[in-house]
């Protein structure tokens, strides 16, 4: 008799932040986010922009059942009492026409101030307004988005080979970001710009997305958290009930059966990239710089 592996009880957090899923793009990894939601729940869920890729959908329509499943999952969480805040980004900027309104049980906001369990105030925003390319040369941003999409497609082939060889997932675009000096300077400028905005608003930290680079650190006294993305790194920022902040990676193969996923997560429940305990500097995974 075959015994069926039961799904583990979801781990509950006080808050979860996710961004940059890019539903509508073939590079989106909705199966990873669905699996993450299957194993984690929260009181507060923040969708920090670019959840839908309107730029890509304008060029060619792509929307499969997994994309529908993500939308339905979030709506179901909101109906069941999870506080869901949606902060549109530049790729889903069409939703900015509905700021201040409710989409079902989901509140649409330009940005939001979150208070952690230990009393810290965090500004939550997508962050595209601090990207000079997006704000001053949108055509160049669209061109760059296409180049990024190409690197992700190429990366998919590379990782198909790596998977057959038993090697872990590896991000080509993030590797290139590490090697290109201008890219690293852009990231550094962006991080300091959003941190300065948090300082200007009188809060202790900022949570953002946009640049597809998960990180947590202190920038001149301001706590900086970037949620990463669900195109390559598949990362989420979570808040524990005591106020601890943690970056989690949840990367699963698309063709892995649910029963095998449950078994895998029982023994290795995702990779923690960095943890920030109350009043403590973050502890980084040595490989986290590749995210």
C-alpha positions in Angstrom: 0.0 0.0 0.0 1.4 3.4 -1.0 1.1 6.1 1.7 0.4 9.5 0.4 2.7 12.3 1.6 0.6 14.9 3.4 1.1 18.6 2.7 3.0 20.2 5.6 1.1 22.7 7.8 1.7 26.2 6.3 4.1 28.4 8.3 2.4 31.6 9.3 4.1 35.0 9.3 2.9 38.4 10.4 3.6 39.9 7.0 4.8 38.8 3.5 6.1 41.1 0.7 6.4 39.9 -2.9 7.0 41.8 -6.1 7.9 41.6 -9.7 6.1 38.4 -10.7 5.4 39.8 -14.2 2.3 37.7 -15.0 1.8 37.8 -18.7 5.5 37.3 -19.5 6.7 33.8 -20.4 9.6 34.3 -18.0 7.3 34.6 -15.0 7.4 31.7 -12.5 3.9 31.6 -11.1 4.3 27.9 -10.1 7.0 29.0 -7.6 4.8 31.6 -6.0 1.8 29.3 -5.8 4.0 26.7 -4.1 5.3 29.4 -1.7 1.7 30.4 -0.8 0.9 26.7 -0.3 3.5 26.5 2.4 3.2 30.0 4.0 0.3 32.3 5.1 0.2 35.7 6.7 -1.9 38.4 8.3 -0.6 41.1 5.9 0.2 40.5 2.3 1.9 43.2 0.2 2.1 43.0 -3.6 4.9 45.5 -4.3 4.4 46.2 -8.0 5.0 44.6 -11.4 2.7 41.7 -10.5 1.4 41.9 -14.0 3.5 42.8 -17.0 1.4 45.1 -19.0 4.3 46.0 -21.3 4.7 42.4 -22.4 1.0 41.8 -22.8 0.7 44.8 -25.1 3.3 43.1 -27.4 1.9 39.6 -27.3 -0.8 38.0 -25.2 0.3 35.2 -22.9 -1.8 34.1 -20.0 -2.1 30.5 -19.0 -3.9 28.7 -16.1 -1.1 29.2 -13.6 -1.4 32.9 -14.1 -5.1 32.7 -13.3 -4.4 30.5 -10.3 -2.1 33.2 -8.8 -4.8 35.9 -9.1 -7.5 33.5 -7.7 -5.2 32.5 -4.8 -4.6 36.2 -3.8 -8.3 37.0 -4.1 -9.1 34.0 -1.9 -6.6 35.0 0.7 -8.2 38.5 0.8 -11.7 37.0 1.2 -10.5 34.9 4.1 -9.3 37.8 6.1 -5.7 38.5 5.0 -5.1 42.2 4.6 -3.9 42.6 1.0 -2.3 45.8 -0.2 -1.5 46.2 -3.9 1.1 48.8 -4.8 1.3 48.9 -8.7 4.7 49.3 -10.4 5.7 50.6 -13.8 4.9 47.4 -15.6 1.3 47.3 -14.1 0.9 51.1 -14.0 -2.6 50.8 -15.5 -3.7 49.8 -11.9 -2.5 53.3 -10.7 -5.7 54.6 -12.1 -7.4 52.8 -9.2 -5.2 54.1 -6.4 -7.3 54.6 -3.2 -10.0 52.2 -4.4 -10.7 48.6 -3.5 -10.4 45.8 -6.1 -12.6 43.2 -4.5 -11.1 42.9 -1.0 -7.7 44.3 -2.2 -6.7 47.9 -1.4 -4.7 49.6 -4.2 -2.2 52.2 -2.9 0.6 54.3 -4.4 2.7 53.5 -1.4 2.1 52.4 2.2 3.5 52.8 5.7 3.8 49.5 7.6 4.5 49.2 11.3 6.4 46.1 12.4 5.6 44.1 15.5 8.4 45.9 17.4 7.2 49.3 16.3 9.5 50.2 13.4 7.8 52.1 10.5 8.7 51.0 7.0 7.8 52.8 3.8 6.5 50.2 1.2 6.7 51.2 -2.5 7.7 49.7 -5.8 10.5 52.2 -6.4 10.3 52.9 -10.2 10.1 56.6 -9.5 13.7 56.5 -8.4 14.8 54.8 -11.7 15.9 57.7 -14.0 15.6 55.5 -17.1 11.9 54.7 -16.4 11.0 58.3 -15.5 12.9 60.1 -18.2 13.4 57.6 -21.1 10.6 55.1 -21.0 11.4 53.9 -24.6 14.9 52.9 -23.3 13.3 51.1 -20.3 11.1 49.1 -22.7 14.1 48.2 -24.9 16.0 47.1 -21.8 13.0 45.0 -20.7 13.2 43.2 -24.0 16.9 42.5 -23.6 16.3 41.3 -20.1 13.5 39.0 -21.4 16.0 37.5 -23.9 18.6 36.9 -21.2 15.9 35.1 -19.2 15.0 32.9 -22.1 18.7 32.0 -22.7 19.0 31.4 -19.0 16.1 28.9 -19.1 18.0 26.8 -21.6 21.2 27.0 -19.6 19.3 25.9 -16.4 17.6 23.0 -18.3 21.1 21.6 -19.0 22.2 22.3 -15.4 19.2 20.5 -14.0 20.0 17.4 -16.0 23.5 17.6 -14.6 22.1 17.8 -11.1 23.3 21.4 -10.6 21.3 24.1 -8.8 19.5 27.0 -10.4 21.8 29.8 -11.7 20.8 33.3 -12.8 22.6 34.6 -15.9 21.2 38.1 -15.7 22.2 38.5 -12.1 25.7 37.2 -12.9 26.0 39.8 -15.6 24.7 42.5 -13.1 27.6 41.6 -10.8 30.1 41.8 -13.7 29.0 45.0 -15.3 30.3 48.1 -13.5 27.5 50.4 -14.7 24.8 48.0 -13.6 26.3 47.8 -10.1 26.5 51.7 -10.0 22.9 51.9 -11.0 21.8 49.5 -8.2 23.9 51.4 -5.6 22.4 54.8 -6.7 18.9 53.3 -6.6 19.3 51.8 -3.2 20.5 55.1 -1.7 17.8 57.1 -3.4 14.9 55.0 -1.9 16.7 55.0 1.4 16.9 58.8 1.3 13.1 59.0 0.5 12.5 56.9 3.6 14.6 59.3 5.7 12.7 62.3 4.2 9.4 60.8 5.3 10.6 60.2 8.8 10.4 56.4 8.8 13.0 53.8 9.9 13.2 51.7 6.7 12.0 51.0 3.2 10.6 48.0 1.4 10.8 48.1 -2.4 11.2 45.9 -5.5 11.8 47.0 -9.2 15.4 46.1 -9.7 15.1 42.3 -9.3 17.8 42.1 -6.6 16.8 40.8 -3.2 18.7 42.3 -0.4 18.5 43.7 3.2 21.0 46.0 4.8 21.4 49.3 6.6 22.2 52.4 4.5 23.3 55.4 6.7 20.9 54.4 9.4 17.9 53.4 7.2 16.9 49.8 6.9 16.7 48.8 3.2 14.8 45.7 2.1 14.3 44.6 -1.5 11.9 41.8 -2.2 13.6 40.5 -5.3 11.5 38.9 -8.0 9.6 35.8 -9.2 11.2 35.7 -12.6 14.6 34.3 -11.6 15.5 34.5 -7.9 11.9 33.7 -6.5 12.3 35.6 -3.3 10.0 37.0 -0.6 10.5 39.2 2.4 8.7 38.0 5.5 8.1 39.4 9.0 8.0 37.1 12.0 5.5 37.8 14.8 8.4 39.2 16.9 9.4 41.7 14.2 12.3 39.7 12.8 12.7 40.3 9.0 13.8 37.5 6.7 14.5 37.1 3.0 13.4 33.7 1.7 14.2 32.0 -1.6 11.6 29.5 -2.9 12.7 28.1 -6.2 11.1 24.8 -7.4 11.2 23.1 -10.8 8.0 23.6 -12.8 7.6 19.9 -13.5 8.1 18.7 -9.9 4.9 16.9 -8.7 3.2 18.5 -5.7 3.8 15.4 -3.5 7.5 15.6 -4.2 7.5 19.3 -3.5 5.9 18.6 -0.1 8.5 16.0 0.7 11.4 18.2 -0.4 10.2 21.2 1.7 9.8 19.0 4.8 13.5 18.4 4.7 14.7 21.7 3.2 12.0 24.5 3.5 13.4 27.0 1.1 16.7 28.9 1.5 17.0 31.8 3.9 19.1 34.4 2.2 19.3 36.8 5.2 17.7 37.3 8.6 17.4 40.5 10.6 16.6 40.1 14.2 15.3 42.9 16.3 17.9 45.6 16.7 20.5 43.5 14.9 22.5 43.8 11.7 21.4 41.3 9.0 23.2 38.0 8.7 23.8 37.3 5.0 24.1 33.9 3.2 27.5 34.0 1.5 25.8 33.2 -1.8 23.1 35.9 -1.4 25.1 38.4 -3.4 24.3 36.3 -6.5 20.5 37.0 -6.0 
